[in-house]
Amino acid sequence: MKFFIVACVVLVSTPTFANSCLPLDELIARDVHYEEATRVGDAGFMNDLLADDFVWVHNLASAIEDKTVIIKRAQKPTEIPKARTTSDLHAHVLDNTVVLRGLSNVDKWNPDGKTWRTSRYQFMRTYVSTAKGCKLLAVQTMKVWSSDGK
């Protein structure tokens, strides 16, 4: 009987959020929403998604941004890209953490407003299940190609 009570206490006190970033199809849909929120400046979604300790490391550490910077930019975007799309997606799962890696194409309008240029980035996004749900903890991006040759 004592074993049963101890087992119940252990089960009750064990966090139940271990799978809140799963199933993967739902997380991928959330990640697609993240790309769109980044594109259009959806500060509300970003505030809910990003962990308090969020960090984004850009190309060769040319910029390192935290949640405050991302939310501020989302509230007043200086430009809205034509599109952001993800491809070549792979998921790596360990316990309550999922790392998504793949390619992100960002299409930005040229000054003529009719043509655009594309930049392709390799990314890794780390999602962690928490008591507050699935949070995006970290992003690292590396530019791998650009249509303007830069």
Buried (B, 14 or more C-beta within 10 A) or exposed (E): EEEEEEEEEEEEEEEEBEEBBBEBEEBBEBBBEBBEBBBBBBBEBBBEBBBEEBBBBBBEEEEEBEBEBBBEBBEEBEEEBBEBBBEEBEBEBEEBBBBBBBBBBBBBBEEEEEEBBBBBBBBBBBBBBBEEEBBBBBBBBEBEEEBEEE
